[in-house]
Amino acid sequence: MANTLKSKVVRGELVEVVEGSGFLGGSDYQLVVGGQIKAQSKDLNYILSEFDRIW
């Protein structure tokens, strides 16, 4: 099950930071723009920095 941690709308597209279940039960984070995964990492700080760069 995925949880949205942060979201915003940029140029009419929804940008989200999503936490999901990773391989073997760990957590992974995704940067989703307009319904497409743009970045994926186990490092939340990396995904949040990518989220902040989109404007």
Secondary structure, DSSP 8 states (H G I E B T S, - for coil): --EEEEEEEETTEEEEEEEEE-GGG-EEEEEEETTEEEEEES-HHHHHHHHHH--
